[in-house]
Amino acid sequence: MPVDLPDPSMLSGDTQEVMSYVILLLITAVIALFVYHVSRQSKLEAKFDKLQKQMIKQIARSNRAMEAVAKLPPPKEDYSDDQEEN
């Protein structure tokens, strides 16, 4: 059985006012959710940028350490420990 919705012009003034407040509340909620999403996204991007910079610093540090190790002379063979054991 179909339900007939009342014609908005037939509604009382109070009902129309309540409906307009509900619509205004819904619009405000949508805007608030959008603002929350944008602010959260920018916070996540800032965290990502910070982590990316830290990772670049760590990679540069490890590259410098590997270059320093590569420049070291080869270790001298020390057989004194072997002779003491025999």
Residue pairs with C-beta under 8 A, 6 or more apart in sequence:
8 16
8 19
11 19
